[in-house]
Amino acid sequence: MAIIITDECINCGACEPECPNNAIYEGGVEWSISEGTSVTGMYTLGTGNEVHSDDQQEPVSDDLYYISPDKCTECKGFHDEPQCAAVCPVDCCIDDPDHEETEEVLLARQNRLHS
């Protein structure tokens, strides 16, 4: 399961530098698969859309920090727990029920992002 930032977010930004996948962005900022990863060339998003790794994607949120589910691995392969949740002062980094994934899927994504 990916992590989501709820609307209780106070936009402190504590989570952003903790993400080993560079999956956390400030509200309104576009994102790409290649930022903070070793991915080059074409990449298939969770929606099934194939994009170039450098292509800018629409922000998930315009107002609050957000996590790209296509880059979130819950820190699997790096840490024992999601680092965004560990540092969040208001506990707004929670499991995303819309992106339930097994540990195997998350580890495979981590390997793909950092191979």
N, C-alpha and C positions, 0 to 999 in steps of 0.2 A: 504494500500500500504506500503510495506517495504521501507526502506531508503537504498540508495546506495551511495558509495563514488566514486566520479568521478576521472578521471586521472589528475585533477587540484590539487589533494592532495599533500601537501608538507611534508607528513610524520611527522608532529609535534607531533602526539599522544594525542592531547588535547581531542579528542572524546572518547578514550578508557575508561578512568576511569569514565566517565559520564554515561555510558550505564548501566541501572538497570538490564539488562538481560545478561550482559557479552557477547554480540553479536558481539563486535568489536574486531578484531584481527590485529596484525601487519602482513604485507605481508609475505607470506611463512610459516606462523605458522598454524599448524593443529588445528582444533577446535572440541569440543564435546558438545552435548546437556547438559550434566550434569554440565559443568563448569559454576559456578555462578547461578545455578538454583537448584530446589529441585527435579528434575526429576531423577528417578532411573528405572532400567529395560529397557524394550523395548520402542521404540519411533518411530512413523511414520513420516518421513520427508515429506516436501512438494512435493517431487518427487514421493511419494508413497512407497519408500524404507523403510523397517523397519530395524532399527539399535539398538544396545544396546546403552544406553545413555552415556556410557563411551568410546565407540568406537571413535577413532580419524578420523575425516573427512578431506578430501583434502582442502587445502586453496582455497578460491575464487579468490585470487590474490597472485601472488608471489612477487610483487614489492611494492604495496601500501597497506595501511591499508584497511580493507574491513569489511563489515557487513554480518553476516550469516543471510540470509532471513528466515531461520527456527527458529531463535531466536529473530528476530526484531519484536517489537510490536509498533513501533513509540512512545514508552514510554507510551502507553495507560495503564491506571491503576496505573501509577506512577506520571506522569507530564502532563501538558496541551499542551506541544509541545515536539518534539524530541530533546533531550538534546545534541545529537551529532551536530545537525544543529545549535543549539543555541550557542555553544562554538567554532565552526569551524571558524578560522580566514580568510579562503579563500572561504567560502560558497560552499564547494564541497560535502556536505551531502544533497542529494536531493531525492525526491520521485523516487522510482524505477518503471518505467513503465512496467517492466516484472513481477512484483509481486503486482498487484493491489488487495487490500483486503479491506473488509468493517471493520468498527469499531467493529462490533460484532465478526468478525473473529479474529481481533487483541486482543480484550479483552479475548476471549476464549483461545488464545495462551498464553497470560499473565497468566491466571488462571492455565493452564496446566503446565507452566514452574515454577510456584511459589505456587503450592497447598500444 
